[in-house]
Amino acid sequence: MNMFVIALAVLVSVVAAQQYVPIIAYNNEHNFDGSYRYNYETGNGIIANEQGYLKNAGYPDIEAQVAQGSYSYTGPDGVVYTVTYIADENGFRAEGAHLPTPPPIPEAIARSLAFNAAQGKRK
């Protein structure tokens, strides 16, 4: 019987220690044309929104689903981080002040790329 009481006490303490994060705002809209929009906000400061639509509908060779939106959250360091993004026929692209960015292309390589592109146009 004592083992049961100990096990029950451990279970109750584990359940009580879990955090509950309420959803304080939520909207979700889907339209017949394939477009949509949603957003939500949680009690711990997470905010997200996205909207999407079908681009060039009815043209199978160039049709593309487009989704764009953003999300924000507070990091362990207390800073609010925000990411904005778009996903379409050109892939997924995200931006945020905290995200790494590639270094600039060196000038000599940029000139070489421009030269190569110009050569391709002459054919």
N, C-alpha and C positions, 0 to 999 in steps of 0.2 A: 504494500500500500504506500509506503514512503517513497518508493521509486516512481510510482504513478504521480504523486503530489509534486515531486521534484521535476519530472518530465512536463507536467502541466504548467508549473511555474516558469520553466524555461520557455515553453511554447508561448505563453502569454507575454513574457518579456520581449521575445523576438517580434511578435506581432505588434506590440505597442511601440517598439523602436522603429518600425518602418514608417517612412514619411509618406504622407498623403499630400499630393499637389493638386489643388482644384483647378478645373478649367473655368475661367471666369468670363470668357467670351468665345463664341463659336458660331460661324456662319459657313454654309456650304450650299452652293448654287450650281446646278447642272442644267444646261439648255439643250433643246432638241437639235441645234446645229452643231453640237459637239463642244461648244465652248463651256467653260466652267470657271468658278471663282470660289476660293475658300480663304478663311482666316481664322485664327484662334489666338488666345492669350491665356497663359497659365498663371497660377498664383505665385509662382517663383520668378516671374518676369520674362518668360519665353514668349516671344511674339513671332508669328509666322503668317505669311499670306502668299497666295499664288493665284495666277489666272492663266488660262490657256485657251487655245483655239486651233482650228484646223486651217492651215494656210494653203491657198490654191486648191480648195476643195473641188473635186471632180476631175482633176488633172493628175492621173496616177504617176506620171514621171516626175512631177515637181511638187506633189503634195507633201506637206510636212506638218507634224504636230508641233505647236509652239507652246512652251511653258515659261513663264517668267514670274519672279517673285523675290521675296526676301525673308530672312529670319534673323532674330536677335536673341541673345542670351547673355547672362552675366557669368563671366568666368570665375574660377576660384580666386583670382587676384582682385575681384571686385570691379573689373572693367567690363562695360557692356560692349559686346562684339556684334557686329552686323555684317551679314553677307547678302549681297544681291546677286541674282543669277538669271540667266536665260538659257534655254535649251531649245534648239531648232535644227534645221537641216545642216547647220554648221557645227553642231556638237553642243556640249555643255560648257558654259563660260561663267565663272564666278568671280566676283570682286569683293574685296573687303580690305580695310586699312591694315589688318593684321595678317593677311595672306601674303605669302612670298610671291615676288614677281621675277621674271627672268631678267638677266642683265641685258643692256642694250647691245645690239649687233655692232661689232667693231666696224669702223668706217671702211676699211679695205674690203671686208667681206660684203658689206652693203653695196659698194661700187661693183664688185664682181657679180653679185646677184642681179643688179640692174643691167649690167652688160649682157649677162646670159639671157635675161628676159628679152632684151632688145634683139639679140641674135635670133631668138626663136620666132620673133615677129617677121623677120626678113624672109623666111622660107615660103 
